[in-house]
Amino acid sequence: MVIGVLVAAGILGIIVFALLLIFRKDLLGVDLSARSLLRLYLYLASLAAVMVFAIGAATAFDWGMARTFGGEAVYGRPAVAQLCPTGEKCVDPAQLRLQYQHEREQREQEDLLRGATLAVFGAAFWGGHRLARARMGDASEALSALQRAYNVLGTFVFGVGTVILLPVGMYHVLYVTLLQPSPDVFAQGVGDSLSGGILAAAFWLVYLLRVVSAVRAETSPTMTIQVGAAT
């Protein structure tokens, strides 16, 4: 679920960004030289790396929550009660519980391995592209149009992830906590949606603060000039 939401939001954001780049080149202030296209690639790849890291961190977070609060709270609880027609042999509910416990433990190990792998590769990929952007030697990079677009695009992607994933995760928490479904009813775990929503909210806040800081940096000199002219 985390992968699908973030990838869909990323694709939509990139499409909008590409349309702005094509039809409103003056708005972004970006030309189509090789250097500008290379810088564009570095920013988009950096955002993709952050998304991969966030997915990996959310997956590893599921493993941590399972170790802290129990596997059923994170991965869900199956309905073990079984109605058997007369004369037919049914699987023992205790055997079903053991089978589910084995599958849940296997998933915990997979989440730890997959999460650590994605987080490490995402961080390394982002670090390499960030270093490449720094070595291009553009002194105005911090206030460049691509930098602003990168921050806005990151805010959009992780904002969409937060709006979709976090309420779903909180719903599952409230459902299990307040309604307390009976053992013969399937209970959806809070994993994936809650962990993805928390990580998406954290990255959304980081990108949003960067956008706000850029807006303040752009408006402060103008305000100073206006005040000076008035006096």
C-alpha positions as CSV (number, residue, x, y, z in Angstrom):
1,M,0.0,0.0,0.0
2,V,2.8,2.4,0.9
3,I,4.6,1.7,-2.4
4,G,1.4,2.1,-4.5
5,V,0.4,5.4,-2.9
6,L,3.9,7.1,-3.0
7,V,4.6,5.8,-6.5
8,A,1.2,7.1,-7.8
9,A,1.7,10.4,-6.1
10,G,5.3,10.7,-7.5
11,I,4.2,9.9,-11.1
12,L,1.3,12.4,-10.9
13,G,3.7,15.1,-9.5
14,I,6.3,14.4,-12.2
15,I,3.7,14.7,-14.9
16,V,2.5,18.1,-13.6
17,F,6.2,19.2,-13.3
18,A,6.9,18.1,-16.8
19,L,3.9,19.9,-18.2
20,L,5.0,23.1,-16.4
21,L,8.5,22.6,-17.8
22,I,7.3,22.2,-21.3
23,F,4.6,24.8,-21.5
24,R,5.7,27.4,-18.9
25,K,9.5,27.4,-19.2
26,D,9.4,31.0,-18.1
27,L,7.7,30.0,-14.9
28,L,10.4,27.6,-13.8
29,G,13.3,29.6,-15.3
30,V,14.9,26.4,-16.7
31,D,16.4,26.1,-20.1
32,L,16.9,22.9,-22.0
33,S,20.7,22.8,-22.1
34,A,22.6,19.6,-21.2
35,R,23.6,21.0,-17.9
36,S,20.0,21.9,-16.9
37,L,18.7,18.5,-18.1
38,L,21.4,16.8,-16.0
39,R,20.5,18.9,-13.0
40,L,16.8,18.0,-13.6
41,Y,17.7,14.3,-13.6
42,L,19.6,14.7,-10.4
43,Y,16.7,16.3,-8.6
44,L,14.2,13.7,-9.8
45,A,16.5,10.9,-8.9
46,S,17.1,12.4,-5.5
47,L,13.3,12.5,-4.8
48,A,13.0,8.9,-6.1
49,A,15.8,7.9,-3.7
50,V,14.0,9.6,-0.8
51,M,10.8,7.7,-1.7
52,V,12.7,4.4,-1.7
53,F,14.2,5.2,1.7
54,A,10.8,6.1,3.1
55,I,9.3,2.8,1.9
56,G,12.2,0.9,3.4
57,A,12.0,2.7,6.7
58,A,8.2,2.2,6.9
59,T,8.7,-1.6,6.2
60,A,11.4,-1.8,8.9
61,F,9.1,0.2,11.2
62,D,6.4,-2.5,10.8
63,W,9.0,-5.0,12.1
64,G,9.8,-2.8,15.1
65,M,6.1,-2.3,15.9
66,A,5.5,-6.1,15.7
67,R,8.3,-6.7,18.2
68,T,6.9,-4.0,20.5
69,F,3.1,-4.4,20.3
70,G,2.8,-8.0,18.9
71,G,2.5,-9.4,15.5
72,E,-1.3,-9.5,15.5
73,A,-1.5,-5.8,16.1
74,V,0.6,-5.0,13.1
75,Y,-0.2,-7.8,10.6
76,G,-3.7,-8.5,11.6
77,R,-5.6,-11.5,13.1
78,P,-7.4,-14.1,11.0
79,A,-10.8,-15.4,11.7
80,V,-10.1,-18.8,13.3
81,A,-13.7,-19.9,14.0
82,Q,-14.9,-22.3,11.3
83,L,-18.3,-23.6,10.5
84,C,-18.2,-27.1,9.2
85,P,-21.0,-28.8,7.3
86,T,-22.2,-32.0,8.8
87,G,-20.2,-35.0,7.8
88,E,-17.2,-33.0,6.5
89,K,-13.7,-32.8,8.1
90,C,-12.5,-29.3,9.0
91,V,-9.1,-28.0,9.9
92,D,-8.5,-27.6,13.6
93,P,-8.6,-23.9,14.6
94,A,-5.4,-24.5,16.7
95,Q,-3.6,-25.7,13.6
96,L,-4.8,-22.6,11.8
97,R,-3.4,-20.4,14.5
98,L,0.0,-22.2,14.4
99,Q,0.1,-21.8,10.6
100,Y,-0.7,-18.1,10.8
101,Q,1.9,-17.6,13.5
102,H,4.5,-19.2,11.3
103,E,3.5,-17.0,8.3
104,R,3.5,-13.9,10.5
105,E,7.0,-14.6,11.9
106,Q,8.2,-15.2,8.3
107,R,6.7,-11.9,7.2
108,E,8.4,-10.1,10.2
109,Q,11.8,-11.4,9.0
110,E,11.1,-10.4,5.4
111,D,10.0,-6.9,6.5
112,L,13.2,-6.4,8.4
113,L,15.4,-7.6,5.5
114,R,13.5,-5.7,2.8
115,G,13.2,-2.6,4.9
116,A,16.9,-2.5,5.7
117,T,17.8,-3.1,2.1
118,L,15.6,-0.4,0.6
119,A,16.6,2.1,3.3
120,V,20.3,1.5,2.7
121,F,20.1,1.7,-1.0
122,G,17.8,4.7,-0.9
123,A,20.1,6.6,1.4
124,A,23.2,5.7,-0.7
125,F,21.4,6.6,-4.0
126,W,20.3,10.0,-2.5
127,G,23.8,10.7,-1.1
128,G,25.4,10.0,-4.5
129,H,23.1,12.3,-6.4
130,R,23.2,15.0,-3.7
131,L,27.0,15.0,-4.0
132,A,26.8,15.2,-7.8
133,R,24.5,18.2,-7.5
134,A,26.9,19.9,-5.0
135,R,29.9,19.3,-7.3
136,M,28.2,21.0,-10.2
137,G,29.3,24.2,-8.5
138,D,26.1,26.3,-8.9
139,A,26.3,28.9,-6.2
140,S,22.7,29.8,-6.6
141,E,21.4,26.3,-6.3
142,A,19.8,26.8,-3.0
143,L,17.5,29.4,-4.5
144,S,17.2,28.0,-8.0
145,A,14.0,27.2,-9.7
146,L,14.7,23.5,-9.7
147,Q,15.5,23.5,-6.0
148,R,12.1,25.1,-5.3
149,A,10.3,22.8,-7.7
150,Y,12.0,19.8,-6.0
151,N,10.8,20.9,-2.6
152,V,7.3,21.6,-3.8
153,L,7.2,18.2,-5.5
154,G,8.4,16.4,-2.4
155,T,5.8,18.2,-0.4
156,F,3.1,17.1,-2.8
157,V,4.2,13.5,-2.9
158,F,4.5,12.9,0.8
159,G,1.5,15.1,1.5
160,V,-0.6,12.8,-0.6
161,G,0.9,9.8,1.2
162,T,0.1,11.3,4.6
163,V,-3.5,12.2,3.7
164,I,-4.2,8.6,2.4
165,L,-2.1,6.4,4.7
166,L,-2.3,8.1,8.1
167,P,-6.1,8.2,8.4
168,V,-6.4,4.5,7.3
169,G,-3.8,3.5,9.9
170,M,-5.5,5.5,12.6
171,Y,-8.9,3.9,11.6
172,H,-7.4,0.4,12.1
173,V,-6.0,1.4,15.5
174,L,-9.3,2.8,16.7
175,Y,-11.2,-0.2,15.3
176,V,-9.2,-2.8,17.2
177,T,-9.0,-0.6,20.3
178,L,-12.5,0.6,20.7
179,L,-14.6,-2.0,18.9
180,Q,-12.5,-5.0,20.0
181,P,-13.7,-7.5,17.3
182,S,-14.4,-11.1,18.4
183,P,-11.9,-13.8,17.6
184,D,-14.0,-15.2,14.8
185,V,-13.8,-11.9,12.9
186,F,-10.9,-10.9,10.8
187,A,-9.0,-7.9,12.3
188,Q,-6.9,-5.8,9.9
189,G,-3.5,-4.9,11.3
190,V,-2.2,-1.4,11.5
191,G,1.0,-2.3,9.7
192,D,1.9,-0.7,6.3
193,S,-0.7,2.0,6.4
194,L,0.2,3.4,9.9
195,S,3.9,3.1,9.5
196,G,3.8,4.5,6.0
197,G,1.6,7.4,7.1
198,I,3.9,8.3,10.0
199,L,7.0,8.2,7.7
200,A,5.2,10.2,5.0
201,A,4.1,12.8,7.5
202,A,7.7,13.2,8.7
203,F,9.1,13.7,5.2
204,W,6.1,16.0,4.3
205,L,6.9,18.2,7.2
206,V,10.6,18.4,6.2
207,Y,9.8,19.4,2.6
208,L,7.1,21.8,3.7
209,L,9.4,23.6,6.1
210,R,11.9,23.9,3.2
211,V,9.3,25.4,1.0
212,V,8.2,27.9,3.7
213,S,11.8,28.9,4.3
214,A,12.3,29.5,0.6
215,V,9.2,31.6,0.4
216,R,10.4,33.7,3.4
217,A,13.8,34.1,1.8
218,E,12.2,35.4,-1.4
219,T,9.8,37.8,0.2
220,S,12.0,39.2,2.9
221,P,14.2,41.4,0.6
222,T,11.1,42.7,-1.2
223,M,9.5,43.7,2.1
224,T,12.8,45.4,3.2
225,I,12.9,47.5,0.0
226,Q,9.2,48.5,0.4
227,V,9.7,49.6,4.0
228,G,12.8,51.6,3.0
229,A,11.0,53.3,0.2
230,A,8.1,54.2,2.5
231,T,10.4,55.8,5.0
